């Protein structure tokens, strides 16, 4: 059974700056995560939605997801997101 990780972002004060950093920079880092089978970003969730952007990362199973969470690539994405989000 597939396992998923979600990253949920509230609306940033400066959308243009967020987008410039997230697309493609952060997205490129995420796509390097070992075991990642699919990555999808959803926006335009409605003006009353609690989140402005939701990123979904899909792995084959829980073991693949847990292995990825221990990888240097995930550590890099966490460090990167702390710089702009």
DSSP file (Angstrom, degrees, kcal/mol; ACC not computed):
  #  RESIDUE AA STRUCTURE BP1 BP2  ACC     N-H-->O    O-->H-N    N-H-->O    O-->H-N    TCO  KAPPA ALPHA  PHI   PSI    X-CA   Y-CA   Z-CA
    1    1 A X              0   0    0      0, 0.0    61,-0.3     0, 0.0     0, 0.0   0.000 360.0 360.0 360.0 135.5    0.0    0.0    0.0
    2    2 A X        -     0   0    0     59,-0.1     2,-0.4    60,-0.1    58,-0.2  -0.250 360.0-147.8 -63.8 150.8    1.3    3.4   -0.9
    3    3 A X  E     -A   59   0A   0     56,-1.9    56,-3.1    58,-0.2     2,-0.4  -0.953  12.9-159.1-121.1 143.8    2.4    5.8    1.8
    4    4 A X  E     -A   58   0A   0     -2,-0.4     2,-0.4    54,-0.2    54,-0.2  -0.926  12.5-162.4-128.0 148.1    2.1    9.6    1.5
    5    5 A X  E     -A   57   0A   0     52,-2.4    52,-3.0    -2,-0.4     2,-0.4  -0.991  14.8-158.3-123.2 135.5    3.7   12.7    3.1
    6    6 A X  E     -A   56   0A   0     -2,-0.4     2,-0.5    50,-0.2    50,-0.2  -0.940   8.8-164.1-116.6 137.4    2.0   16.0    2.8
    7    7 A X  E     -A   55   0A   0     48,-2.4    48,-3.0    -2,-0.4     2,-0.5  -0.989  15.2-165.7-115.3 122.5    3.6   19.5    3.2
    8    8 A X  E     -A   54   0A   0     -2,-0.5     2,-0.4    46,-0.2    46,-0.2  -0.934   2.9-167.6-118.0 128.5    1.0   22.2    3.8
    9    9 A X  E     -A   53   0A   0     44,-3.0    43,-2.8    -2,-0.5    44,-1.8  -0.924  13.8-139.7-118.4 134.6    1.8   25.9    3.4
   10   10 A X        -     0   0    0     -2,-0.4     2,-0.2    41,-0.3    41,-0.1  -0.442  51.9 -72.2 -79.8 166.3   -0.3   28.8    4.5
   11   11 A X        -     0   0    0     39,-0.2    -1,-0.1    -2,-0.1     2,-0.1  -0.412  54.8-131.3 -63.9 124.9   -0.4   31.8    2.2
   12   12 A X        -     0   0    0     -2,-0.2     3,-0.4     1,-0.1    -1,-0.1  -0.364  12.6-122.0 -75.3 157.3    3.0   33.6    2.2
   13   13 A X  S    S+     0   0    0      1,-0.3     2,-0.6     2,-0.1    -1,-0.1   0.871 110.1  36.8 -63.3 -36.6    3.2   37.4    2.7
   14   14 A X     >  -     0   0    0      1,-0.2     4,-2.3     2,-0.0    -1,-0.3  -0.842  68.3-179.8-121.7  92.6    5.1   37.6   -0.6
   15   15 A X  H  > S+     0   0    0     -2,-0.6     4,-2.9    -3,-0.4     5,-0.2   0.880  82.1  54.0 -59.6 -40.6    3.6   35.1   -3.1
   16   16 A X  H  > S+     0   0    0      1,-0.2     4,-2.3     2,-0.2    -1,-0.2   0.912 109.9  46.6 -63.7 -42.7    6.0   36.0   -5.9
   17   17 A X  H  > S+     0   0    0      2,-0.2     4,-1.5     1,-0.2    -1,-0.2   0.909 113.3  49.4 -66.2 -41.4    9.1   35.5   -3.7
   18   18 A X  H  X S+     0   0    0     -4,-2.3     4,-3.2     1,-0.2     3,-0.4   0.955 112.6  47.1 -60.3 -50.6    7.7   32.2   -2.4
   19   19 A X  H  X S+     0   0    0     -4,-2.9     4,-2.5     1,-0.2    -2,-0.2   0.881 108.7  54.9 -60.5 -39.3    7.0   31.0   -6.0
   20   20 A X  H  < S+     0   0    0     -4,-2.3     5,-0.4    -5,-0.2    -1,-0.2   0.845 116.9  37.0 -64.2 -32.7   10.4   32.1   -7.2
   21   21 A X  H  <>S+     0   0    0     -4,-1.5     5,-1.6    -3,-0.4    -2,-0.2   0.853 120.6  44.6 -86.2 -38.1   12.1   30.0   -4.5
   22   22 A X  I  <>S+     0   0    0     -4,-3.2     5,-2.3     3,-0.2     2,-0.5   0.924  99.5  79.9 -74.0 -45.5    9.7   27.0   -4.5
   23   23 A X  I  <5S-     0   0    0     -4,-2.5    -1,-0.2    -5,-0.3     2,-0.0  -0.940 118.9 -16.5-108.3 118.1    9.4   26.6   -8.3
   24   24 A X  I  >5S+     0   0    0     -2,-0.5     4,-3.1    -3,-0.1     5,-0.2  -0.991 132.5  61.0 -95.9  -8.5   11.7   25.1   -9.5
   25   25 A X  I  >5S+     0   0    0     -5,-0.4     4,-1.4     1,-0.2    -3,-0.2   0.893 114.4  30.1 -49.3 -62.9   14.4   25.3   -6.7
   26   26 A X  I  ><S+     0   0    0     -5,-1.6     4,-2.4     1,-0.2    -1,-0.2   0.900 119.1  56.4 -67.1 -40.0   12.7   23.5   -3.9
   27   27 A X  H  ><S+     0   0    0     -5,-2.3     4,-2.3     1,-0.2    -1,-0.2   0.895 104.0  54.2 -58.6 -40.3   10.7   21.2   -6.2
   28   28 A X  H  < S+     0   0    0     -4,-3.1     4,-0.4    -6,-0.2    -1,-0.2   0.889 108.2  49.6 -61.7 -38.9   14.0   20.1   -7.8
   29   29 A X  H >< S+     0   0    0     -4,-1.4     3,-1.4    -5,-0.2     4,-0.2   0.924 109.7  51.1 -64.7 -44.3   15.3   19.1   -4.4
   30   30 A X  H >< S+     0   0    0     -4,-2.4     3,-2.0     1,-0.3    -2,-0.2   0.904 103.0  59.1 -60.0 -41.9   12.2   17.2   -3.6
   31   31 A X  T 3< S+     0   0    0     -4,-2.3    -1,-0.3     1,-0.3    -2,-0.2   0.615  98.2  61.4 -66.6 -10.2   12.4   15.3   -6.8
   32   32 A X  T <  S+     0   0    0     -3,-1.4    -1,-0.3    -4,-0.4     2,-0.2   0.467  73.9 120.1 -91.4  -3.9   15.8   13.9   -5.8
   33   33 A X  S X  S-     0   0    0     -3,-2.0     3,-1.5    -4,-0.2    35,-0.1  -0.440  72.0-113.8 -65.5 127.8   14.4   12.1   -2.7
   34   34 A X  T 3  S+     0   0    0      1,-0.2     3,-0.1    -2,-0.2    37,-0.1  -0.365  96.3  16.2 -65.3 138.8   15.2    8.4   -3.0
   35   35 A X  T 3  S+     0   0    0      1,-0.3    25,-0.5    -2,-0.1     2,-0.4   0.344  83.7 144.3  84.3  -7.1   12.1    6.2   -3.4
   36   36 A X  E <   +B   59   0A   0     -3,-1.5    -1,-0.3     1,-0.2    23,-0.2  -0.519  22.2 177.6 -68.2 122.1    9.8    9.0   -4.3
   37   37 A X  E     +     0   0A   0     21,-3.1     2,-0.3    -2,-0.4    22,-0.2   0.788  64.0   8.1 -94.7 -33.2    7.3    7.7   -6.8
   38   38 A X  E     -B   58   0A   0     20,-1.4    20,-2.9     2,-0.0     2,-0.4  -0.997  54.2-168.1-152.5 144.8    5.2   10.8   -7.4
   39   39 A X  E     +B   57   0A   0     -2,-0.3     2,-0.4    18,-0.2    18,-0.2  -0.994  14.5 174.9-135.4 127.0    5.2   14.4   -6.4
   40   40 A X  E     -B   56   0A   0     16,-2.3    16,-3.3    -2,-0.4     2,-0.4  -0.996  15.6-156.6-137.7 138.8    2.2   16.7   -6.9
   41   41 A X  E     -B   55   0A   0     -2,-0.4     2,-0.4    14,-0.2    14,-0.2  -0.957   8.7-164.0-116.5 131.5    1.5   20.3   -5.9
   42   42 A X  E     +B   54   0A   0     12,-2.8    12,-2.3    -2,-0.4     2,-0.3  -0.956  15.7 162.6-116.7 132.2   -2.1   21.6   -5.4
   43   43 A X  E     +B   53   0A   0     -2,-0.4    10,-0.2    10,-0.2     9,-0.1  -0.831  49.6  57.6-134.0 174.7   -2.9   25.3   -5.3
   44   44 A X        +     0   0    0      8,-0.6    -1,-0.1    -2,-0.3     3,-0.1   0.923  55.6 159.0  69.3  43.7   -6.1   27.3   -5.7
   45   45 A X        -     0   0    0      7,-0.4     3,-0.1     1,-0.3    -1,-0.1   0.423  61.6 -80.5 -82.1   1.8   -7.8   25.5   -2.9
   46   46 A X    >   -     0   0    0      1,-0.1     3,-1.6     6,-0.1    -1,-0.3  -0.042  40.0 -90.1 108.7 148.1  -10.3   28.3   -2.4
   47   47 A X  T 3  S+     0   0    0      1,-0.3    -1,-0.1    -3,-0.1    -2,-0.1   0.744 125.3  46.2 -66.5 -22.7  -10.1   31.6   -0.6
   48   48 A X  T 3  S+     0   0    0     -3,-0.1    -1,-0.3     3,-0.0     2,-0.1   0.371  83.9 119.5 -99.4   4.3  -11.4   30.1    2.7
   49   49 A X    <   -     0   0    0     -3,-1.6    -3,-0.1     1,-0.1    -4,-0.1  -0.426  66.8-133.4 -68.5 143.1   -9.1   27.1    2.6
   50   50 A X  S    S+     0   0    0     -2,-0.1     2,-0.4    -5,-0.1   -39,-0.2   0.717  89.6  52.4 -70.9 -18.4   -6.7   26.9    5.6
   51   51 A X        -     0   0    0    -41,-0.1   -41,-0.3     1,-0.1    -6,-0.2  -0.937  59.3-163.1-123.2 144.3   -3.8   26.1    3.3
   52   52 A X  S    S+     0   0    0    -43,-2.8    -8,-0.6    -2,-0.4    -7,-0.4   0.778  82.6  15.6 -90.5 -33.6   -2.6   28.0    0.2
   53   53 A X  E     -AB   9  43A   0    -44,-1.8   -44,-3.0   -10,-0.2     2,-0.4  -0.997  61.9-166.9-145.3 137.5   -0.4   25.1   -1.2
   54   54 A X  E     -AB   8  42A   0    -12,-2.3   -12,-2.8    -2,-0.3     2,-0.5  -0.994   6.2-161.0-128.2 126.1   -0.3   21.4   -0.5
   55   55 A X  E     -AB   7  41A   0    -48,-3.0   -48,-2.4    -2,-0.4     2,-0.5  -0.904   6.6-160.1-105.7 132.5    2.5   19.2   -1.7
   56   56 A X  E     -AB   6  40A   0    -16,-3.3   -16,-2.3    -2,-0.5     2,-0.5  -0.957   4.9-169.4-116.8 125.0    2.0   15.4   -1.8
   57   57 A X  E     -AB   5  39A   0    -52,-3.0   -52,-2.4    -2,-0.5     2,-0.4  -0.964   9.7-159.7-115.5 125.7    4.9   13.0   -1.9
   58   58 A X  E     -AB   4  38A   0    -20,-2.9   -21,-3.1    -2,-0.5   -20,-1.4  -0.888   9.2-176.7-114.9 134.1    4.0    9.4   -2.6
   59   59 A X  E     -AB   3  36A   0    -56,-3.1   -56,-1.9    -2,-0.4   -23,-0.1  -0.831  39.1-110.6-121.9 160.6    6.2    6.3   -1.9
   60   60 A X  S    S-     0   0    0    -25,-0.5     2,-0.3    -2,-0.3    -1,-0.1   0.875  91.3 -25.3 -59.0 -39.9    5.6    2.6   -2.6
   61   61 A X  S  > S-     0   0    0    -59,-0.2     4,-2.1   -58,-0.1   -58,-0.2  -0.936  75.2 -80.1-162.3 179.1    5.0    1.8    1.0
   62   62 A X  H  > S+     0   0    0    -61,-0.3     4,-2.9    -2,-0.3     5,-0.2   0.881 123.5  55.0 -61.8 -39.6    5.7    2.8    4.6
   63   63 A X  H  > S+     0   0    0      1,-0.2     4,-2.4     2,-0.2    -1,-0.2   0.913 109.1  47.3 -61.5 -42.3    9.2    1.3    4.6
   64   64 A X  H  > S+     0   0    0      2,-0.2     4,-2.1     1,-0.2    -1,-0.2   0.894 113.2  49.4 -65.1 -39.6   10.2    3.3    1.5
   65   65 A X  H  X S+     0   0    0     -4,-2.1     4,-2.1     2,-0.2    -2,-0.2   0.928 111.7  47.5 -65.2 -45.1    8.8    6.4    3.0
   66   66 A X  H  X S+     0   0    0     -4,-2.9     4,-0.9     1,-0.2    -2,-0.2   0.888 111.2  51.2 -65.5 -39.0   10.7    5.9    6.3
   67   67 A X  H >< S+     0   0    0     -4,-2.4     3,-0.7    -5,-0.2     4,-0.2   0.916 110.1  50.1 -62.3 -42.6   13.9    5.2    4.5
   68   68 A X  H >< S+     0   0    0     -4,-2.1     3,-1.9     1,-0.2     6,-0.5   0.891 103.5  59.3 -62.8 -39.7   13.5    8.4    2.5
   69   69 A X  H 3< S+     0   0    0     -4,-2.1    -1,-0.2     1,-0.3    -2,-0.2   0.753 105.8  49.5 -63.1 -23.4   12.9   10.4    5.7
   70   70 A X  T << S+     0   0    0     -4,-0.9    -1,-0.3    -3,-0.7    -2,-0.2   0.425  92.0 108.3 -92.3   0.4   16.3    9.3    6.9
   71   71 A X  S <> S-     0   0    0     -3,-1.9     4,-1.8    -4,-0.2     3,-0.2  -0.384  77.6-123.9 -81.0 154.9   18.1   10.3    3.7
   72   72 A X  H  > S+     0   0    0      1,-0.2     4,-2.2     2,-0.2     5,-0.1   0.793 111.1  63.1 -64.4 -26.2   20.4   13.3    3.2
   73   73 A X  H  > S+     0   0    0      2,-0.2     4,-1.9     1,-0.2    -1,-0.2   0.912 104.1  45.3 -66.0 -41.5   18.1   14.5    0.4
   74   74 A X  H  > S+     0   0    0     -6,-0.5     4,-2.4     2,-0.2    -1,-0.2   0.904 110.7  53.9 -68.1 -39.6   15.1   14.9    2.8
   75   75 A X  H  X S+     0   0    0     -4,-1.8     4,-2.3     1,-0.2    -2,-0.2   0.909 108.8  50.7 -58.2 -40.6   17.4   16.7    5.3
   76   76 A X  H  X S+     0   0    0     -4,-2.2     4,-2.3     1,-0.2    -1,-0.2   0.878 108.9  49.6 -64.7 -39.1   18.4   19.0    2.5
   77   77 A X  H  X S+     0   0    0     -4,-1.9     4,-2.6     2,-0.2    -1,-0.2   0.887 110.6  50.9 -69.1 -36.8   14.8   19.8    1.6
   78   78 A X  H  X S+     0   0    0     -4,-2.4     4,-1.6     2,-0.2    -2,-0.2   0.930 111.8  46.8 -64.5 -44.6   14.0   20.5    5.3
   79   79 A X  H  X S+     0   0    0     -4,-2.3     4,-0.6    -5,-0.2    -2,-0.2   0.913 113.3  50.1 -61.9 -41.8   16.9   22.9    5.5
   80   80 A X  H >X S+     0   0    0     -4,-2.3     3,-1.4     1,-0.2     4,-0.6   0.932 108.4  50.2 -64.1 -46.9   15.9   24.6    2.3
   81   81 A X  H >X S+     0   0    0     -4,-2.6     4,-2.6     1,-0.3     3,-0.9   0.821 102.4  61.9 -65.0 -29.7   12.2   25.1    3.2
   82   82 A X  H 3< S+     0   0    0     -4,-1.6    -1,-0.3     1,-0.2    -2,-0.2   0.710  98.3  59.7 -68.3 -18.2   13.2   26.6    6.6
   83   83 A X  H << S+     0   0    0     -3,-1.4    -1,-0.2    -4,-0.6    -2,-0.2   0.706 123.7  12.7 -81.6 -20.2   15.0   29.4    4.6
   84   84 A X  H <<        0   0    0     -3,-0.9    -2,-0.2    -4,-0.6    -3,-0.1   0.578 360.0 360.0-134.1 -13.1   11.9   30.6    2.7
   85   85 A X     <        0   0    0     -4,-2.6   -75,-0.2    -5,-0.2    -3,-0.2   0.432 360.0 360.0-108.7 360.0    8.7   29.2    4.2
